C-alpha cells in the first residue's frame, strides 16, 4: 500500500492463523497479492472523503465536526423552587438575628469614645477675667491690660465712675483670642474733674483655658502646659487622653457637622516645638471625634514671645 493512503477499518475481522509449512518467499508474495483487501483506503483531496461529521483531508490531517443543538432552558427564575424574591431584611429576619443585644452588652463594659462629657468645664466661657475697681468722683477712666512686654492687648474706657465690675472675655480689640500661658497685668487710669490723673497698677494674672462662640465657629484656647500628664501616663504605651482633650472632643462633637473643618493652630518659640504640639493634640483628638479624620488640619506658628510650652487654638469652622 502506498504511503499516501490511509486505511479505515470498517468491520472487525476474526483472523484464524493456521500453522502450515512455510512457503517460499516468492510464493508468499504472490499469495498476498491475490488476497482480497478487507480495508478501504480514502485518498485526501478526492471526492467521497466526507463521511457525515468526519472529513479526511490527508494522511496527517483529520477534521471532525460535531453538531451540537442549542441549549434552551425554559426556566422562570421568579417561579423556580427555592428562589424567593424578597428584601435582604426579610431574608435576615427569618433567622431571628438580634442585632441590638450584642451592642447593648458591649456598651456595659466598653464605653463609646464619642460619649459626651457635660460635667467637664475647664474651658470657661464669657468673662474669664473680672476687674472690680472701687473709685468715686471720677470724670473719666481707662483700664489697659498689658502683657509681659508692656504691650496693650485689651482696654476699656468710659466717663464718670467706672462700673463695679469689668469683665474681659480674653479677646483683643481686633477680636482674636489672647493666648493663655503668659503673665498679664492691668493699669487703671482715672481723671477727676480738675484733670488730675491717678494710676492704679494691678497684680499679674494668667488666662485660664476658655472658649469663644464666634461667627466663624467654635474656638477653644488653652496652653501647652494644660496637656501635662503624670509620669506614669507619660511612659505608658498608649497614654490616656487628658481632661483637656476629653472636654475639647466632647464640645467639638456637639457642634461639628460633616462639612466642618477643624483647625489645630499651635504656637511655640520654635517650629519643632509648634509642630510637635500640634501633632500631639491631633493624635489625641482623632479617635475621639465623630466624622472624617481628613477634616483635621494642623497649623504651626513661630512666636519668640510665646509661652514656654506653647499655646493651642482649635477652631471648628461653620
VODO-163924 format. One record per residue (C-alpha): x, z, y; residue in three letters. Coordinates in Angstrom, 2 decimals, padded with zeros to 5 digits. Example, Ala and Ser with C-alpha at 12.3 -4.5 7.8 and 13.67 -1.06 7.14 Angstrom:
BEGIN
<node x="012.30" z="007.80" y="-004.50" aa="Ala"/>
<node x="013.67" z="007.14" y="-001.06" aa="Ser"/>
This chain:
BEGIN
<node x="000.00" z="000.00" y="000.00" aa="Unk"/>
<node x="001.29" z="-000.93" y="003.41" aa="Unk"/>
<node x="002.49" z="001.85" y="005.83" aa="Unk"/>
<node x="-000.11" z="000.85" y="008.45" aa="Unk"/>
<node x="-003.06" z="001.69" y="006.20" aa="Unk"/>
<node x="-004.99" z="004.93" y="005.86" aa="Unk"/>
<node x="-006.79" z="005.78" y="002.70" aa="Unk"/>
<node x="-010.05" z="007.74" y="002.86" aa="Unk"/>
<node x="-011.24" z="009.10" y="-000.43" aa="Unk"/>
<node x="-014.99" z="008.66" y="-000.73" aa="Unk"/>
<node x="-015.59" z="010.44" y="-004.02" aa="Unk"/>
<node x="-013.95" z="012.93" y="-006.31" aa="Unk"/>
<node x="-012.44" z="011.34" y="-009.31" aa="Unk"/>
<node x="-011.60" z="013.08" y="-012.52" aa="Unk"/>
<node x="-008.39" z="011.73" y="-013.90" aa="Unk"/>
<node x="-007.58" z="012.38" y="-017.52" aa="Unk"/>
<node x="-003.99" z="011.99" y="-018.34" aa="Unk"/>
<node x="-003.20" z="010.87" y="-021.86" aa="Unk"/>
<node x="000.21" z="011.34" y="-023.31" aa="Unk"/>
<node x="001.42" z="007.99" y="-024.64" aa="Unk"/>
<node x="004.68" z="006.38" y="-025.26" aa="Unk"/>
<node x="006.46" z="005.38" y="-022.10" aa="Unk"/>
<node x="006.16" z="001.76" y="-021.16" aa="Unk"/>
<node x="008.88" z="-000.36" y="-019.78" aa="Unk"/>
<node x="009.26" z="-000.37" y="-016.02" aa="Unk"/>
<node x="008.09" z="-004.00" y="-015.73" aa="Unk"/>
<node x="005.04" z="-003.30" y="-017.86" aa="Unk"/>
<node x="004.14" z="-000.22" y="-015.84" aa="Unk"/>
<node x="004.34" z="-002.17" y="-012.59" aa="Unk"/>
<node x="002.08" z="-004.94" y="-013.93" aa="Unk"/>
<node x="-000.43" z="-002.42" y="-015.22" aa="Unk"/>
<node x="-000.56" z="-000.61" y="-011.84" aa="Unk"/>
<node x="-001.13" z="-003.89" y="-010.06" aa="Unk"/>
<node x="-004.06" z="-004.78" y="-012.33" aa="Unk"/>
<node x="-005.77" z="-001.34" y="-011.98" aa="Unk"/>
<node x="-008.75" z="-001.26" y="-009.59" aa="Unk"/>
<node x="-008.18" z="000.74" y="-006.32" aa="Unk"/>
<node x="-010.54" z="003.72" y="-006.14" aa="Unk"/>
<node x="-009.95" z="004.31" y="-002.40" aa="Unk"/>
<node x="-010.89" z="002.38" y="000.72" aa="Unk"/>
<node x="-008.36" z="001.51" y="003.41" aa="Unk"/>
<node x="-009.57" z="001.16" y="007.01" aa="Unk"/>
<node x="-007.27" z="-000.59" y="009.44" aa="Unk"/>
<node x="-007.13" z="000.66" y="013.01" aa="Unk"/>
<node x="-008.39" z="-001.64" y="015.76" aa="Unk"/>
<node x="-010.71" z="-003.64" y="013.46" aa="Unk"/>
<node x="-014.48" z="-003.76" y="013.34" aa="Unk"/>
<node x="-016.21" z="-001.47" y="010.95" aa="Unk"/>
<node x="-013.96" z="001.51" y="011.54" aa="Unk"/>
<node x="-016.66" z="003.64" y="013.21" aa="Unk"/>
<node x="-018.40" z="005.97" y="010.80" aa="Unk"/>
<node x="-021.04" z="007.82" y="012.86" aa="Unk"/>
<node x="-019.05" z="010.57" y="014.66" aa="Unk"/>
<node x="-015.69" z="009.63" y="013.06" aa="Unk"/>
<node x="-013.59" z="006.86" y="014.52" aa="Unk"/>
<node x="-010.26" z="005.83" y="013.04" aa="Unk"/>
<node x="-008.16" z="004.36" y="015.82" aa="Unk"/>
<node x="-004.90" z="004.02" y="013.96" aa="Unk"/>
<node x="-002.61" z="005.55" y="011.40" aa="Unk"/>
<node x="-001.90" z="008.63" y="013.51" aa="Unk"/>
<node x="-004.99" z="008.77" y="015.73" aa="Unk"/>
<node x="-008.35" z="010.04" y="014.62" aa="Unk"/>
<node x="-011.11" z="010.89" y="017.12" aa="Unk"/>
<node x="-014.11" z="012.96" y="016.09" aa="Unk"/>
<node x="-017.07" z="013.31" y="018.45" aa="Unk"/>
<node x="-019.76" z="015.92" y="017.92" aa="Unk"/>
<node x="-023.23" z="015.57" y="019.37" aa="Unk"/>
<node x="-024.47" z="018.95" y="020.49" aa="Unk"/>
<node x="-028.09" z="019.30" y="021.52" aa="Unk"/>
<node x="-028.66" z="021.09" y="024.86" aa="Unk"/>
<node x="-029.34" z="024.81" y="024.62" aa="Unk"/>
<node x="-032.69" z="025.61" y="026.23" aa="Unk"/>
<node x="-033.84" z="029.23" y="026.36" aa="Unk"/>
<node x="-037.47" z="029.75" y="027.07" aa="Unk"/>
<node x="-036.98" z="033.28" y="028.41" aa="Unk"/>
<node x="-038.62" z="035.02" y="031.34" aa="Unk"/>
<node x="-036.45" z="037.99" y="032.47" aa="Unk"/>
<node x="-039.43" z="039.72" y="034.02" aa="Unk"/>
<node x="-041.20" z="039.75" y="030.62" aa="Unk"/>
<node x="-038.20" z="040.36" y="028.38" aa="Unk"/>
<node x="-038.38" z="043.65" y="026.49" aa="Unk"/>
<node x="-036.03" z="046.34" y="027.82" aa="Unk"/>
<node x="-035.70" z="044.82" y="031.30" aa="Unk"/>
<node x="-037.70" z="046.77" y="033.89" aa="Unk"/>
<node x="-037.69" z="045.62" y="037.50" aa="Unk"/>
<node x="-037.68" z="048.99" y="039.27" aa="Unk"/>
<node x="-035.69" z="050.54" y="042.09" aa="Unk"/>
<node x="-032.46" z="052.43" y="041.49" aa="Unk"/>
<node x="-034.06" z="055.72" y="042.42" aa="Unk"/>
<node x="-036.88" z="055.15" y="039.91" aa="Unk"/>
<node x="-034.33" z="054.47" y="037.16" aa="Unk"/>
<node x="-032.25" z="057.55" y="038.00" aa="Unk"/>
<node x="-035.37" z="059.66" y="038.39" aa="Unk"/>
<node x="-036.30" z="059.13" y="034.79" aa="Unk"/>
<node x="-033.26" z="061.11" y="033.63" aa="Unk"/>
<node x="-034.19" z="064.17" y="035.72" aa="Unk"/>
<node x="-030.83" z="064.35" y="037.53" aa="Unk"/>
<node x="-030.70" z="067.23" y="040.00" aa="Unk"/>
<node x="-028.56" z="066.10" y="042.93" aa="Unk"/>
<node x="-029.19" z="069.16" y="045.08" aa="Unk"/>
<node x="-028.36" z="072.02" y="042.73" aa="Unk"/>
<node x="-024.59" z="071.27" y="042.47" aa="Unk"/>
<node x="-024.25" z="071.15" y="046.25" aa="Unk"/>
<node x="-026.10" z="074.42" y="046.69" aa="Unk"/>
<node x="-023.98" z="076.08" y="044.01" aa="Unk"/>
<node x="-020.77" z="074.80" y="045.58" aa="Unk"/>
<node x="-021.77" z="075.98" y="049.05" aa="Unk"/>
<node x="-021.93" z="079.55" y="047.73" aa="Unk"/>
<node x="-018.15" z="079.74" y="047.38" aa="Unk"/>
<node x="-016.77" z="076.69" y="049.26" aa="Unk"/>
<node x="-017.68" z="076.78" y="052.96" aa="Unk"/>
<node x="-018.10" z="073.49" y="054.76" aa="Unk"/>
<node x="-015.20" z="072.62" y="057.10" aa="Unk"/>
<node x="-017.76" z="071.41" y="059.65" aa="Unk"/>
<node x="-019.58" z="074.72" y="059.81" aa="Unk"/>
<node x="-020.39" z="075.69" y="063.42" aa="Unk"/>
<node x="-018.94" z="078.94" y="064.70" aa="Unk"/>
<node x="-021.05" z="080.00" y="067.69" aa="Unk"/>
<node x="-019.60" z="083.51" y="067.60" aa="Unk"/>
<node x="-016.20" z="082.28" y="068.81" aa="Unk"/>
<node x="-015.98" z="082.44" y="072.62" aa="Unk"/>
<node x="-012.33" z="082.35" y="073.61" aa="Unk"/>
<node x="-013.00" z="079.27" y="075.74" aa="Unk"/>
<node x="-014.52" z="080.65" y="078.90" aa="Unk"/>
<node x="-016.88" z="078.57" y="081.00" aa="Unk"/>
<node x="-017.88" z="078.81" y="084.62" aa="Unk"/>
<node x="-015.82" z="081.08" y="086.86" aa="Unk"/>
<node x="-012.76" z="082.01" y="084.81" aa="Unk"/>
<node x="-011.22" z="084.00" y="087.69" aa="Unk"/>
<node x="-013.06" z="086.13" y="090.29" aa="Unk"/>
<node x="-011.81" z="087.49" y="093.58" aa="Unk"/>
<node x="-013.53" z="090.35" y="095.39" aa="Unk"/>
<node x="-012.34" z="090.62" y="099.00" aa="Unk"/>
<node x="-013.68" z="093.55" y="100.97" aa="Unk"/>
<node x="-013.35" z="092.59" y="104.63" aa="Unk"/>
<node x="-015.61" z="093.17" y="107.63" aa="Unk"/>
<node x="-015.72" z="091.84" y="111.17" aa="Unk"/>
<node x="-014.07" z="088.57" y="110.19" aa="Unk"/>
<node x="-014.62" z="085.41" y="112.21" aa="Unk"/>
<node x="-013.22" z="083.03" y="109.59" aa="Unk"/>
<node x="-011.19" z="083.26" y="106.41" aa="Unk"/>
<node x="-009.24" z="081.17" y="103.88" aa="Unk"/>
<node x="-008.32" z="082.01" y="100.27" aa="Unk"/>
<node x="-005.49" z="079.99" y="098.74" aa="Unk"/>
<node x="-004.45" z="080.01" y="095.08" aa="Unk"/>
<node x="-000.80" z="079.04" y="094.58" aa="Unk"/>
<node x="001.43" z="078.53" y="091.55" aa="Unk"/>
<node x="004.93" z="079.84" y="090.93" aa="Unk"/>
<node x="006.38" z="077.15" y="093.22" aa="Unk"/>
<node x="004.11" z="078.23" y="096.09" aa="Unk"/>
<node x="002.06" z="075.06" y="095.77" aa="Unk"/>
<node x="-001.64" z="075.34" y="096.58" aa="Unk"/>
<node x="-003.75" z="074.48" y="093.54" aa="Unk"/>
<node x="-007.13" z="075.55" y="094.95" aa="Unk"/>
<node x="-008.56" z="077.05" y="098.14" aa="Unk"/>
<node x="-011.79" z="078.46" y="099.56" aa="Unk"/>
<node x="-012.67" z="078.99" y="103.22" aa="Unk"/>
<node x="-015.59" z="079.89" y="105.41" aa="Unk"/>
<node x="-016.80" z="081.52" y="108.60" aa="Unk"/>
<node x="-017.92" z="085.08" y="109.03" aa="Unk"/>
<node x="-017.30" z="087.75" y="106.48" aa="Unk"/>
<node x="-016.19" z="086.46" y="103.06" aa="Unk"/>
<node x="-018.62" z="086.91" y="100.14" aa="Unk"/>
<node x="-018.32" z="089.94" y="097.94" aa="Unk"/>
<node x="-017.11" z="087.76" y="095.07" aa="Unk"/>
<node x="-015.39" z="084.36" y="095.00" aa="Unk"/>
<node x="-015.27" z="082.59" y="091.65" aa="Unk"/>
<node x="-012.87" z="079.85" y="090.52" aa="Unk"/>
<node x="-013.54" z="077.61" y="087.51" aa="Unk"/>
<node x="-009.91" z="076.52" y="087.15" aa="Unk"/>
<node x="-010.23" z="073.10" y="088.77" aa="Unk"/>
<node x="-008.05" z="071.81" y="091.57" aa="Unk"/>
<node x="-009.57" z="070.21" y="094.69" aa="Unk"/>
<node x="-009.36" z="066.77" y="093.02" aa="Unk"/>
<node x="-011.36" z="068.02" y="090.03" aa="Unk"/>
<node x="-008.52" z="068.17" y="087.49" aa="Unk"/>
<node x="-008.17" z="071.33" y="085.39" aa="Unk"/>
<node x="-005.25" z="073.61" y="086.24" aa="Unk"/>
<node x="-003.06" z="074.31" y="083.19" aa="Unk"/>
<node x="-003.06" z="077.78" y="081.65" aa="Unk"/>
<node x="000.18" z="079.44" y="080.69" aa="Unk"/>
<node x="001.55" z="079.65" y="084.25" aa="Unk"/>
<node x="001.50" z="082.57" y="086.65" aa="Unk"/>
<node x="-000.66" z="082.15" y="089.75" aa="Unk"/>
<node x="-001.23" z="084.30" y="092.79" aa="Unk"/>
<node x="-003.51" z="084.19" y="095.82" aa="Unk"/>
<node x="-003.25" z="084.75" y="099.56" aa="Unk"/>
<node x="-006.22" z="085.68" y="101.74" aa="Unk"/>
<node x="-006.01" z="084.85" y="105.45" aa="Unk"/>
<node x="-008.52" z="086.48" y="107.76" aa="Unk"/>
<node x="-009.06" z="085.94" y="111.51" aa="Unk"/>
<node x="-011.02" z="088.25" y="113.73" aa="Unk"/>
<node x="-012.98" z="087.15" y="116.78" aa="Unk"/>
<node x="-009.93" z="087.60" y="119.02" aa="Unk"/>
<node x="-007.90" z="085.21" y="116.88" aa="Unk"/>
<node x="-005.73" z="087.84" y="115.26" aa="Unk"/>
<node x="-004.60" z="086.89" y="111.75" aa="Unk"/>
<node x="-004.03" z="089.10" y="108.74" aa="Unk"/>
<node x="-002.66" z="088.11" y="105.32" aa="Unk"/>
<node x="-003.51" z="089.79" y="102.03" aa="Unk"/>
<node x="-001.31" z="088.84" y="099.05" aa="Unk"/>
<node x="-002.82" z="089.43" y="095.63" aa="Unk"/>
<node x="-001.21" z="090.14" y="092.28" aa="Unk"/>
<node x="-000.16" z="087.43" y="089.87" aa="Unk"/>
<node x="-002.52" z="086.34" y="087.11" aa="Unk"/>
<node x="-002.83" z="083.74" y="084.34" aa="Unk"/>
<node x="-005.68" z="081.46" y="083.43" aa="Unk"/>
<node x="-007.39" z="082.05" y="080.07" aa="Unk"/>
<node x="-008.46" z="079.15" y="077.81" aa="Unk"/>
<node x="-011.51" z="077.53" y="079.35" aa="Unk"/>
<node x="-013.85" z="074.57" y="079.03" aa="Unk"/>
<node x="-015.49" z="072.30" y="081.54" aa="Unk"/>
<node x="-018.66" z="070.25" y="081.34" aa="Unk"/>
<node x="-017.81" z="067.20" y="083.45" aa="Unk"/>
<node x="-019.41" z="063.81" y="083.97" aa="Unk"/>
<node x="-016.71" z="062.29" y="081.77" aa="Unk"/>
<node x="-017.40" z="064.67" y="078.90" aa="Unk"/>
<node x="-016.33" z="067.98" y="077.45" aa="Unk"/>
<node x="-012.87" z="069.28" y="078.47" aa="Unk"/>
<node x="-011.06" z="072.08" y="076.62" aa="Unk"/>
<node x="-007.88" z="073.50" y="078.16" aa="Unk"/>
<node x="-005.52" z="076.05" y="076.62" aa="Unk"/>
<node x="-001.86" z="076.97" y="076.45" aa="Unk"/>
<node x="000.53" z="076.23" y="073.60" aa="Unk"/>
<node x="001.05" z="079.97" y="073.20" aa="Unk"/>
<node x="-002.64" z="080.27" y="072.18" aa="Unk"/>
<node x="-001.73" z="078.41" y="068.96" aa="Unk"/>
<node x="000.65" z="081.14" y="067.84" aa="Unk"/>
<node x="000.25" z="082.24" y="064.25" aa="Unk"/>
<node x="001.55" z="085.18" y="062.29" aa="Unk"/>
<node x="004.86" z="085.00" y="060.46" aa="Unk"/>
<node x="003.03" z="084.88" y="057.11" aa="Unk"/>
<node x="000.89" z="081.94" y="058.20" aa="Unk"/>
<node x="003.83" z="080.16" y="059.79" aa="Unk"/>
<node x="005.70" z="079.96" y="056.46" aa="Unk"/>
<node x="002.68" z="079.11" y="054.33" aa="Unk"/>
<node x="002.48" z="075.70" y="052.62" aa="Unk"/>
<node x="-000.82" z="074.95" y="054.33" aa="Unk"/>
<node x="-001.31" z="077.26" y="057.31" aa="Unk"/>
<node x="-004.89" z="078.14" y="058.11" aa="Unk"/>
<node x="-006.18" z="076.85" y="061.45" aa="Unk"/>
<node x="-006.00" z="079.32" y="064.31" aa="Unk"/>
<node x="-009.04" z="080.77" y="066.04" aa="Unk"/>
<node x="-008.45" z="078.43" y="068.97" aa="Unk"/>
<node x="-008.52" z="075.34" y="066.74" aa="Unk"/>
<node x="-011.63" z="076.52" y="064.87" aa="Unk"/>
<node x="-013.54" z="077.09" y="068.09" aa="Unk"/>
<node x="-012.36" z="073.78" y="069.57" aa="Unk"/>
<node x="-013.53" z="071.89" y="066.46" aa="Unk"/>
<node x="-016.88" z="073.70" y="066.49" aa="Unk"/>
<node x="-017.56" z="072.82" y="070.13" aa="Unk"/>
<node x="-016.41" z="069.21" y="069.70" aa="Unk"/>
<node x="-018.73" z="068.68" y="066.72" aa="Unk"/>
<node x="-021.68" z="069.93" y="068.76" aa="Unk"/>
<node x="-021.30" z="067.23" y="071.43" aa="Unk"/>
<node x="-019.47" z="064.43" y="069.66" aa="Unk"/>
<node x="-021.15" z="061.18" y="068.70" aa="Unk"/>
<node x="-019.91" z="058.30" y="066.55" aa="Unk"/>
<node x="-018.61" z="056.28" y="069.52" aa="Unk"/>
<node x="-016.90" z="059.18" y="071.32" aa="Unk"/>
<node x="-013.13" z="059.18" y="071.79" aa="Unk"/>
<node x="-011.18" z="062.43" y="071.51" aa="Unk"/>
<node x="-008.02" z="062.54" y="073.64" aa="Unk"/>
<node x="-005.45" z="065.25" y="072.97" aa="Unk"/>
<node x="-003.19" z="065.47" y="076.03" aa="Unk"/>
<node x="-000.13" z="067.66" y="075.55" aa="Unk"/>
<node x="002.18" z="068.53" y="078.44" aa="Unk"/>
<node x="005.60" z="070.11" y="077.97" aa="Unk"/>
<node x="009.05" z="070.22" y="079.54" aa="Unk"/>
<node x="010.42" z="067.55" y="077.21" aa="Unk"/>
<node x="008.97" z="064.60" y="075.34" aa="Unk"/>
<node x="009.79" z="066.02" y="071.90" aa="Unk"/>
<node x="008.02" z="069.29" y="072.69" aa="Unk"/>
<node x="004.97" z="067.49" y="074.02" aa="Unk"/>
<node x="004.81" z="065.10" y="071.04" aa="Unk"/>
<node x="005.19" z="067.97" y="068.57" aa="Unk"/>
<node x="002.47" z="069.99" y="070.29" aa="Unk"/>
<node x="000.04" z="067.04" y="070.29" aa="Unk"/>
<node x="000.77" z="066.34" y="066.62" aa="Unk"/>
<node x="000.12" z="069.96" y="065.59" aa="Unk"/>
<node x="-003.22" z="070.02" y="067.39" aa="Unk"/>
<node x="-004.29" z="066.63" y="065.98" aa="Unk"/>
<node x="-003.36" z="067.51" y="062.39" aa="Unk"/>
<node x="-005.17" z="070.83" y="062.62" aa="Unk"/>
<node x="-008.33" z="069.35" y="064.14" aa="Unk"/>
<node x="-008.68" z="066.22" y="061.98" aa="Unk"/>
<node x="-010.03" z="067.88" y="058.78" aa="Unk"/>
<node x="-012.45" z="069.98" y="060.86" aa="Unk"/>
<node x="-014.04" z="067.18" y="062.90" aa="Unk"/>
<node x="-017.00" z="065.05" y="061.89" aa="Unk"/>
<node x="-016.50" z="061.32" y="062.30" aa="Unk"/>
<node x="-013.74" z="058.76" y="062.15" aa="Unk"/>
<node x="-010.21" z="060.25" y="062.46" aa="Unk"/>
<node x="-009.12" z="056.99" y="064.08" aa="Unk"/>
<node x="-011.00" z="058.02" y="067.23" aa="Unk"/>
<node x="-008.49" z="060.81" y="067.88" aa="Unk"/>
<node x="-005.83" z="059.80" y="070.40" aa="Unk"/>
<node x="-002.61" z="061.64" y="071.22" aa="Unk"/>
<node x="-001.16" z="061.51" y="074.74" aa="Unk"/>
<node x="002.12" z="063.17" y="075.76" aa="Unk"/>
<node x="003.20" z="064.04" y="079.28" aa="Unk"/>
<node x="006.51" z="065.49" y="080.51" aa="Unk"/>
<node x="006.39" z="068.06" y="083.34" aa="Unk"/>
<node x="009.55" z="070.03" y="084.23" aa="Unk"/>
<node x="007.44" z="072.89" y="085.63" aa="Unk"/>
<node x="005.16" z="073.07" y="082.57" aa="Unk"/>
<node x="004.70" z="076.41" y="080.75" aa="Unk"/>
<node x="007.39" z="077.38" y="078.27" aa="Unk"/>
<node x="005.23" z="076.41" y="075.28" aa="Unk"/>
<node x="003.30" z="073.64" y="076.97" aa="Unk"/>
<node x="-000.40" z="073.12" y="077.60" aa="Unk"/>
<node x="-003.11" z="071.18" y="075.79" aa="Unk"/>
<node x="-006.15" z="069.43" y="077.23" aa="Unk"/>
<node x="-008.76" z="067.99" y="074.87" aa="Unk"/>
<node x="-011.20" z="065.53" y="076.38" aa="Unk"/>
<node x="-014.28" z="064.34" y="074.47" aa="Unk"/>
<node x="-015.47" z="061.20" y="076.26" aa="Unk"/>
<node x="-019.15" z="060.40" y="076.58" aa="Unk"/>
